[in-house]
Amino acid sequence: MLRKDFLWGGAVTAHQSEGAYQEGGKVPAVCDLTVTGDFSDFKDGIDSYHRYKEDFDLFQEMGFNAYRFSIDWSRLMSDENTYNEAGFQFYDEFIDALKERGMEPIPTLYHFEMPVYLQEKYNGFANRKVVDIFVELCKKIVDRYNDKVNYWIIFNEQNGILQKGPKMFFGGVCPEGMNPQTFDNQIMHNTLIAHSLVNDYIHQKGGKVMGMATVVQSYPETCHPLDTLESMKAQSEAYVFLDVFARGHYNSYYYANMKNEGTMPEILDGDLDILKLGKTDYLSISYYMSTISHYGEQSLTNVNDVVIKKNPYLEMSDFGWSIDPVGLRITLRQLYDRYEMPIYVVENGFGCDDEINENGEIIDDYRIDYMRKHIEEMKKAVEEGVDCRGYLVWGPVDILSSRANMNKRYGMIYVNRKNNDLKDMKRMKKKSFDWYKHVIETNGEEL
């Protein structure tokens, strides 16, 4: 049985939902630089900047008691020395609207929305100057909202830094001639310093923090010992961050590996003491899929810069992601066994291109099936002793994907827009709306 105060709700980012890219003093953000032109862009989102109360009313109808969102850095600083009061006022009203509807606001302080001018001038989080700017901004945010916010997430999916591919989501471009792994490790270190300083400030103000990582469960392809070793290596990219959140220091394997490979970042005097301030109150994860690890040649699929090997025992989504509910249970068990800290699932969901039938309905049984099985496995983990305290659906209202693709929909609420046609952005309930509403009403007892 789940806790009576279990958090049910959803999660979004500002840049995938708000739109209004030229309103309220907003400036371009690094996420805008990741748009390839294959789909759409983030300029209009789903217009939640103007329509968030409409969405919140629907979330309230579903019974949400929590909502995770990002506070867009590019709305709050017009240049590196100037704060934008209009941006703060928007989030004043946004957070108040959540509270009025009985939802716990869970702000993410960094979700890939760094102003472009900081990327151009300093190369983003590769530069400690940007760490300083970010920390000071976070202090202002915490001072303003600490009496309204009980849970904070500092960085979204912070271990994404170590995934293959460009680092523009963190404002960084690897300089020519520099080892890319050393560069990634430098951004990792700098963001962990930022995390630790902000975490300490939130604690000084009496707040609570969820340290967050994305976990792609990795199975050995065979019982060959070297496959198991590869699986352990794959998991270490999440653990290096989670270990700081839980223990306040780098894990011995990853630190030794940086030394052995010659990819050690610049670590300033006192930095390792700062990491001791990084211990959070809770852990939180995003979980969508699993993969396979093999020490030799392998057939790989690259999905959003996450390298995935197909598992013959699992179905794949239309977007190439394995569907593995048991993997969530395994993940929760592993993390709780390792850390013994309360865990929140702050992202999970099923992305696909929904269709409206001839009766004007969206019958998304496939989404219900995905969510039901994942919640079932989460509940089994709780029965097995895991202290899991919340489940947030990614994109409870349709939003643009991380690649600005409106055809990859996660929501229980349909938004009437396409990649290249904004239409009227009307909101429509899908079949999963009433299903999730009942799940929440019964606190997960009836799926």
Buried (B, 14 or more C-beta within 10 A) or exposed (E): EBEEEBBBBBBBBBBBBBBBBEBBBBBBBBBBBBBEEEBBBBBBBBBBBEBBBBBBEBBBEBBBBBBBBBBBBBBBBBEBEEBBEEBBEBBBEBBEBBEEBEBBBBBBBBBBBBBBBBBBBBBBBBBBEBBBBBBBBBBEBBEBBBEBBEBBBBBBBBBBBBBEBEBBBBBBBBEEEEEBBBBBBBBBBBBBBBBBBBBBBBBEEEBEBBBBBBBBBBBBBEEEEEBBEBBBBBBBBBBBBBBBBBBBBBBEBBBEBBEEEEBBBEBEEEBBEBBEBBBBBBBBBBBBBBBBBBBEEEEEBEBBEBBBBBBEEBEBBEBBBBBBBBBBBBBBBBBBEBBEBBBBBBBBBBBBEBEEEEEEBBBBEBBBBBBBBBBBBBBBBBEEEBBBBBBBBBBBBBBBBBEBBBBBBBBBBBBBBEBEEBEEBEBBBBBBBBBBBBBBEEBBEEB
